Amino acid sequence: MNLIEITPIQLVLCLIFIVISSAGSFLLKLGLEKDLIWGTIRTFAQLFMMGYVLTFIFQLNNVILILLLFTFMIFWAAHAIRGRVKEEKVSFFIPTFISMIISYMTVTIIVTAVIVQVKPWYTPQYFIPLGGMIIGNAMNAVTIALDRLFSDLRKQRAEIELAFCLGATYQEATQHILRDVIKAGMIPSINALMTVGLVSLPGMMTGQILAGSDPLTAIKYQIIVMLMIVASTAIGAVIIVHVVRRRCFTRAHQMIV
Amino acid sequence: MKLQLQNLSLQYNNKASLFQNVNLTIESGDFVIIKGPSGSGKSSLLRLINRLQEPTGGTLLIDDKTLTDYDVTQIRRRIGYVQQTPVVFDDTVRNNLLLPFTYKTASEITKPNDTVLQEKLTAYLLKDISLDDRALELSVGQKQRLALIRTLLVNPEILLCDEPTSALDPESRTIVERELEHINQTAQVTIILVTHIDFSTQEITPKTYTLTPNGLT
């Protein structure tokens, strides 16, 4: 089966969904019309831009450019996390960004080099989409974990200070919080493991099937993707939560948040 | 353990100073009561001594050495601090009492067994409470005594008490007053307590000060 090429007219036709949604929003006074239209414009612009960038990068096949694009994607993910986690006292952008680069790059390289065994490992057709899926999913895990970390530290200020009064280090005083926070970040990707194939057909598998792949090949890739997402959310959440927790306390084990 | 407060001041976010020029020398074994209306900064003063926060100005000396020269977790263990609102965890009374022994700083102190813990509870009029009871189900007054016992289990040399008797009925209040006096007398534990209500002692005459915005009087 060959993939049906989408013409510009077909793409424009797709806008009918936005027209219907906007009309619904208008009639029900939801006030979402502006966001729907702006979101649509951004979807078109961002994906077209990515399409051109990917075409360019695929042609050059240059390892530095590929890693730069990957870092750029992580930068935007870290930026989105900063926007969603409302925290003013503790600056967490840079440690989050650096931790994300280290953990997600490691997992992506392991997947392409060791598991899928692409040669060379940075072949962009594999490296960028696989890495992108890791970043997208792990971003949600990190957002949930950081949001929960800051709110739990605030809520449990009295308990933490009590532990300090009894001689605890900040690590000892917040051990239980850290456990809860990492768990909270990981639950969505574990839930996804439970329901994949039953409730949802994941995007990558759908894409491969649409592109004409054998469903059995598609599911093998999907299994790799699911497991690498769990690994990267776990590694990312653990590292980032530890690094950011450090910044919530002074050297004298006093709370900053 | 000698404690010196030299020209201590505390100010929050460019507001007027909560207090300034606080000067006081507390010798080992002293019993000090600091009075003052609520909001005068009594609790904040204790937080500075325990290094839960830093002063805006001035210095704290312990045995003639700056407080910041000491390892902070060790010094906090040596300066016990019983906060005004007792904090207990959703766990048994036993595990709440043994909480400090889960921290590295208390690793050299012998962990008390159930008999010792039960004796402590009895001494503070908590004899009807079992070590297996849930700590969250205790009354505020009982939690306050539990918090005091817990702090004393790791042998502090100085004990900071924030309103230790304010939530207690007259009978329990007397017990806590006698017990604090007792540990001050027998174990030579320096007591610094802040309170807005009267605190009576039998054998000793505490050094009593009032905290004002311009220092201790």
Interface residues (C-beta under 8 A of the other chain):
Chain A: A158 E159 E161 L162 A163 F164 C165 L166 G167 A168 T169 E172 A252 H253 Q254
Chain B: N50 R51 L52 Q53 E54 T68 V72 T73 Q74 R76 R77 G80 Y81 V82 Q83 T85 V87 F89 L99 P100 T102 Y103 K104 T105 A106 R150 T151 V154
